[in-house]
Amino acid sequence: MSVIHPFKGYRPAPEFASAVAALPYDVMTSEEARVMVKGNPYSFLHVDRAEIDLPEDTDHYCDEVYAKAASNLQSMIDKGILIHDDKNVLYIYRLTMNGRSQTGLVCCTSIDEYIENKIKKHELTRESKERDRIRHVDACNANTGPIFLTYRDNDEVNRAIADFTKNNAPVYDFVSEDGIGHTVWVIDDEKVTEGLVKSFADVEALYIADGHHRNASAVKVGLMRRKAEGDYNKNSEYNFYLSVLFPKSQLHIMDYNRVVTDLNGLSEAEFISKIKESFDVDEYNGEGCLKPEKLHTFGMYLDKKWYLLKAKQVDESDPVKSLDVSILQDKLLAPILGIGDPRTDDRIDFVGGIRGLGELVKRVDEGNMKVAFSMYPTTMEQLMNIADSGNIMPPKSTWFEPKLRSGLFIHKLSD
């Protein structure tokens, strides 16, 4: 059973939607955010990265930043940039990238279902990142960025959403500066809403695709408010948090590639010789960059050459060890290059597939990195199997595109 909760959302007035919508706060630096908002006073980055409206030497985690975020949010409401739906509704959010669309249901999900692991995780979180969003959510009294969740397809849900989008006009329909299409419908028909709530009761579990830190933070703010209230009301809005739910069949995970600064004291010949103990190694003679075409194969770029690596042995019985990111880590990065913990080792960096394999070539050829590895993407089924088994993926295993925009939906935790 999965609980979805309609809510009285705050959202942009239609004429401001494209200007308000902003990339998630954690895909950019503060310096990049300052550049992105130039000439756009409506960008939601003024809320999600409020330090951009304070002096550049401001500590990003000081009280003034969170107070500024809350002030900027309230200002957008007071000025009519954000409007308020006066009854509990659900929303539909469609993103279109390179001709491929994914259509999700915007709702609130239950902090209790997260605690009970009915909303399943596949990544660890860092306390420092959680602490930042806890303070942000608490100061703003709102979930300002949605959690990206997925579920195994349900025919009734798919049919209801398809019927509604076919027979009703969207409230927003625009293309953002990066070429991504954003289309939003408001489901203000109570019968449709009730039907979707009922249909999701038959969905066994929800899975976090992206936004583990935001999810954990939203839950912890809810628990803080429960504790403060004592004998709390289970229907209070802080018991729920903002989410967008997409069916598994519509999602696309991109590759998440690796670059390393050095060969751990080995010559190139010694390095390749050691790799051959666990991988078949073939020099690539094709054109362009080497993009792996199946699981357990890897591209390696070294000294202006691409090599195809094929893992010799894979433990398919273990859902974590059989991941390509685990194979590369356990058989090459750790034993040969000495990278024991990729979370903390500054010799390794990660390049999302949206940047293309040319970025790997560039970073190696410019001398910043010595070797690069192109990966075959983790599959949705692998993600769900690992979450179902209660295991955790290695860091930087998945890269989802397109990214959900912040600012199109805001969920207040109390009036």
Buried (B, 14 or more C-beta within 10 A) or exposed (E): EBBBBBBBBBBBBBEBBBBBBBBBBBEBEBEBBBEBBEEBBBBBBBBBBBBBBBEEEBEEEEEBBBEBBBBBBBBBBEEEBBBEBEEBBBBBBBBBBEEEEBBBBBBBBBBBBBEEEBBBBBBEBEEEBBBBBBBBBBBBBBBBBBBBBBBBEBEBBBEBBEEBBEEBEBBBBBEBEEEBBBBBBBBBEEEBBEBBBEBBEEBEBBBBBBBBBBBBBBBBBBBBBBEEEEEBEEEBBBBBBBBBBBBBEBBBBBBBBBBBBEBBEBEEEEBBEBBEEBBEBEEBEEEEBBBBEEBBBBBBBBEEEBBBBBBEEBEEEEBBBBBBBBBBBBBBBBBBBBBEEBEEBEBBBBBBBBBBBEBBBBBBEEEEBBBBBBBBBBBBEBBBBBBBEEBBBBBBBBBBBBBBBBBBBBBBBEE
